[in-house]
Amino acid sequence: MTSNKGLFISFEGIDGSGKSTQSKILTNTLIAAGKSVIQTREPGGSDGAELIRSLLVSGDKDRWSPETEILLFTAARRDHLEKTIQPALDNGQVVICDRYVDSTRIYQGVARADLRDTVDELHKIIISKEPDLTFIIDTNPEKSLVRGLARGTGEDRFEDFGLEFQKHLREGFLKLSNDASNRCHLIDGMRNREDIAESILTIVIDYIG
């Protein structure tokens, strides 16, 4: 594995895109192949970050401004990086993360407000860690929103912003896939889950060599 320092993979996409399912499938596949894998998520992934998660993903959609959201996400991410991600990478493990900084870049930096420069500057100062590979699961916003709301987890604050918000998210992720094509791979998420998983696994195997 690159530099013997582990492999950091993130999954991104609009709400209800199926990225959580695909991150689980990849985790199980790599474990079955004998890899040591840590599966985690954002916001969350460490005790402190999970506490902040409860503030961000539930409640009224207008409870936080985009600026406050950026600060909360960054604080959660820093704890997640310190307690979970970096120790696992230093131990040579594969870290598979359901969302990471790209979600903040798109949700708060593009779709919620024009704050992309703020997100990037805070990331550079506080986090300064990018994934090795990022899979962006691209899906139909209408269908994905229905799927996201149907989960009924109570963590649907961002789904409550509605369909136009999801469309803006998709546009942001599509642009990101071009701007960061060195690590971002756009995956057609409208196929069956087995075909999607196969496409993802092929890219991971090519990267590992």
C-alpha positions as a Python dict, from the first residue, in 0.01 Angstrom:
ca = {
    (1, 'M'): (0, 0, 0),
    (2, 'T'): (128, 349, -77),
    (3, 'S'): (413, 449, 158),
    (4, 'N'): (308, 169, 395),
    (5, 'K'): (101, 435, 569),
    (6, 'G'): (-242, 297, 502),
    (7, 'L'): (-503, 400, 251),
    (8, 'F'): (-767, 669, 308),
    (9, 'I'): (-1087, 632, 103),
    (10, 'S'): (-1389, 862, 126),
    (11, 'F'): (-1740, 828, -16),
    (12, 'E'): (-1940, 1134, -117),
    (13, 'G'): (-2273, 1215, -279),
    (14, 'I'): (-2609, 1379, -224),
    (15, 'D'): (-2844, 1256, 48),
    (16, 'G'): (-2980, 910, -28),
    (17, 'S'): (-2723, 839, -300),
    (18, 'G'): (-2628, 499, -161),
    (19, 'K'): (-2275, 595, -55),
    (20, 'S'): (-2321, 443, 292),
    (21, 'T'): (-2421, 111, 136),
    (22, 'Q'): (-2122, 115, -97),
    (23, 'S'): (-1879, 203, 181),
    (24, 'K'): (-2004, -99, 376),
    (25, 'I'): (-1974, -329, 74),
    (26, 'L'): (-1616, -216, 7),
    (27, 'T'): (-1526, -258, 373),
    (28, 'N'): (-1657, -614, 382),
    (29, 'T'): (-1487, -701, 52),
    (30, 'L'): (-1146, -575, 164),
    (31, 'I'): (-1175, -747, 502),
    (32, 'A'): (-1258, -1073, 323),
    (33, 'A'): (-942, -1019, 115),
    (34, 'G'): (-733, -997, 431),
    (35, 'K'): (-700, -620, 466),
    (36, 'S'): (-723, -443, 800),
    (37, 'V'): (-1004, -191, 755),
    (38, 'I'): (-1159, 82, 969),
    (39, 'Q'): (-1504, 196, 857),
    (40, 'T'): (-1609, 535, 988),
    (41, 'R'): (-1833, 832, 907),
    (42, 'E'): (-1874, 1208, 924),
    (43, 'P'): (-1990, 1393, 1110),
    (44, 'G'): (-1887, 1147, 1377),
    (45, 'G'): (-1635, 866, 1393),
    (46, 'S'): (-1502, 949, 1740),
    (47, 'D'): (-1668, 1013, 2075),
    (48, 'G'): (-1636, 1390, 2054),
    (49, 'A'): (-1737, 1407, 1689),
    (50, 'E'): (-2047, 1195, 1751),
    (51, 'L'): (-2162, 1446, 2013),
    (52, 'I'): (-2129, 1725, 1757),
    (53, 'R'): (-2307, 1510, 1496),
    (54, 'S'): (-2626, 1515, 1703),
    (55, 'L'): (-2622, 1895, 1684),
    (56, 'L'): (-2575, 1905, 1308),
    (57, 'V'): (-2799, 1642, 1151),
    (58, 'S'): (-3116, 1676, 1359),
    (59, 'G'): (-3352, 1956, 1453),
    (60, 'D'): (-3489, 2247, 1257),
    (61, 'K'): (-3314, 2313, 927),
    (62, 'D'): (-3255, 2677, 1025),
    (63, 'R'): (-3103, 2609, 1366),
    (64, 'W'): (-2750, 2692, 1241),
    (65, 'S'): (-2614, 2938, 989),
    (66, 'P'): (-2377, 2804, 719),
    (67, 'E'): (-2086, 2973, 898),
    (68, 'T'): (-2168, 2800, 1226),
    (69, 'E'): (-2207, 2468, 1047),
    (70, 'I'): (-1859, 2503, 899),
    (71, 'L'): (-1710, 2556, 1245),
    (72, 'L'): (-1899, 2264, 1394),
    (73, 'F'): (-1806, 2029, 1110),
    (74, 'T'): (-1442, 2135, 1133),
    (75, 'A'): (-1432, 2078, 1508),
    (76, 'A'): (-1586, 1733, 1465),
    (77, 'R'): (-1344, 1651, 1182),
    (78, 'R'): (-1040, 1751, 1386),
    (79, 'D'): (-1138, 1516, 1670),
    (80, 'H'): (-1217, 1242, 1418),
    (81, 'L'): (-878, 1287, 1252),
    (82, 'E'): (-689, 1282, 1583),
    (83, 'K'): (-870, 992, 1746),
    (84, 'T'): (-961, 762, 1455),
    (85, 'I'): (-832, 839, 1106),
    (86, 'Q'): (-465, 926, 1155),
    (87, 'P'): (-388, 651, 1410),
    (88, 'A'): (-536, 391, 1174),
    (89, 'L'): (-341, 522, 875),
    (90, 'D'): (-18, 530, 1079),
    (91, 'N'): (-87, 165, 1162),
    (92, 'G'): (-107, 79, 791),
    (93, 'Q'): (-482, 23, 787),
    (94, 'V'): (-741, 111, 524),
    (95, 'V'): (-977, 386, 642),
    (96, 'I'): (-1312, 404, 463),
    (97, 'C'): (-1507, 717, 554),
    (98, 'D'): (-1870, 792, 473),
    (99, 'R'): (-1832, 1167, 398),
    (100, 'Y'): (-1532, 1388, 471),
    (101, 'V'): (-1427, 1745, 392),
    (102, 'D'): (-1572, 1738, 38),
    (103, 'S'): (-1921, 1732, 189),
    (104, 'T'): (-1845, 2054, 376),
    (105, 'R'): (-1699, 2204, 59),
    (106, 'I'): (-2022, 2134, -127),
    (107, 'Y'): (-2293, 2162, 141),
    (108, 'Q'): (-2172, 2477, 318),
    (109, 'G'): (-1929, 2604, 56),
    (110, 'V'): (-2160, 2588, -247),
    (111, 'A'): (-2519, 2481, -184),
    (112, 'R'): (-2588, 2658, 147),
    (113, 'A'): (-2376, 2968, 85),
    (114, 'D'): (-2084, 3094, -120),
    (115, 'L'): (-1826, 3000, 143),
    (116, 'R'): (-1597, 2759, -42),
    (117, 'D'): (-1287, 2971, 25),
    (118, 'T'): (-1368, 2975, 397),
    (119, 'V'): (-1405, 2597, 403),
    (120, 'D'): (-1076, 2546, 221),
    (121, 'E'): (-886, 2791, 441),
    (122, 'L'): (-1011, 2631, 764),
    (123, 'H'): (-932, 2287, 626),
    (124, 'K'): (-578, 2395, 540),
    (125, 'I'): (-518, 2538, 888),
    (126, 'I'): (-701, 2285, 1110),
    (127, 'I'): (-719, 1955, 918),
    (128, 'S'): (-474, 1949, 625),
    (129, 'K'): (-555, 1589, 533),
    (130, 'E'): (-710, 1476, 204),
    (131, 'P'): (-826, 1125, 111),
    (132, 'D'): (-617, 917, -128),
    (133, 'L'): (-931, 813, -318),
    (134, 'T'): (-1277, 969, -322),
    (135, 'F'): (-1581, 803, -477),
    (136, 'I'): (-1866, 1038, -566),
    (137, 'I'): (-2186, 839, -610),
    (138, 'D'): (-2392, 1029, -867),
    (139, 'T'): (-2769, 976, -853),
    (140, 'N'): (-3099, 1136, -951),
    (141, 'P'): (-3182, 1404, -688),
    (142, 'E'): (-3557, 1335, -691),
    (143, 'K'): (-3519, 963, -630),
    (144, 'S'): (-3239, 1008, -380),
    (145, 'L'): (-3436, 1259, -174),
    (146, 'V'): (-3729, 1018, -147),
    (147, 'R'): (-3491, 742, -40),
    (148, 'G'): (-3320, 966, 214),
    (149, 'L'): (-3642, 1078, 376),
    (150, 'A'): (-3777, 721, 379),
    (151, 'R'): (-3500, 610, 614),
    (152, 'G'): (-3680, 780, 902),
    (153, 'T'): (-3369, 807, 1119),
    (154, 'G'): (-3450, 1152, 1255),
    (155, 'E'): (-3122, 1272, 1102),
    (156, 'D'): (-3285, 1441, 806),
    (157, 'R'): (-3211, 1808, 870),
    (158, 'F'): (-3037, 1855, 534),
    (159, 'E'): (-3303, 1661, 343),
    (160, 'D'): (-3552, 1915, 481),
    (161, 'F'): (-3392, 2183, 263),
    (162, 'G'): (-3578, 2021, -27),
    (163, 'L'): (-3526, 1916, -386),
    (164, 'E'): (-3364, 2234, -519),
    (165, 'F'): (-3099, 2206, -249),
    (166, 'Q'): (-3027, 1846, -355),
    (167, 'K'): (-2994, 1961, -716),
    (168, 'H'): (-2740, 2225, -613),
    (169, 'L'): (-2552, 1960, -420),
    (170, 'R'): (-2534, 1736, -725),
    (171, 'E'): (-2404, 2021, -939),
    (172, 'G'): (-2138, 2091, -678),
    (173, 'F'): (-2024, 1730, -660),
    (174, 'L'): (-2010, 1703, -1040),
    (175, 'K'): (-1784, 2008, -1055),
    (176, 'L'): (-1569, 1869, -775),
    (177, 'S'): (-1519, 1544, -966),
    (178, 'N'): (-1363, 1748, -1249),
    (179, 'D'): (-1167, 1990, -1031),
    (180, 'A'): (-1011, 1712, -820),
    (181, 'S'): (-993, 1439, -1082),
    (182, 'N'): (-659, 1320, -946),
    (183, 'R'): (-840, 1156, -654),
    (184, 'C'): (-1214, 1185, -725),
    (185, 'H'): (-1395, 915, -922),
    (186, 'L'): (-1751, 979, -1039),
    (187, 'I'): (-1957, 662, -1010),
    (188, 'D'): (-2294, 610, -1179),
    (189, 'G'): (-2516, 537, -881),
    (190, 'M'): (-2829, 458, -1080),
    (191, 'R'): (-2718, 101, -1152),
    (192, 'N'): (-2773, -198, -925),
    (193, 'R'): (-2556, -207, -615),
    (194, 'E'): (-2347, -503, -735),
    (195, 'D'): (-2239, -325, -1054),
    (196, 'I'): (-2158, -10, -858),
    (197, 'A'): (-1953, -208, -607),
    (198, 'E'): (-1761, -380, -886),
    (199, 'S'): (-1669, -46, -1045),
    (200, 'I'): (-1544, 86, -713),
    (201, 'L'): (-1344, -226, -631),
    (202, 'T'): (-1172, -217, -971),
    (203, 'I'): (-1049, 137, -905),
    (204, 'V'): (-926, 46, -557),
    (205, 'I'): (-738, -257, -685),
    (206, 'D'): (-576, -48, -960),
    (207, 'Y'): (-470, 209, -701),
    (208, 'I'): (-323, -45, -461),
    (209, 'G'): (-150, -225, -744),
}
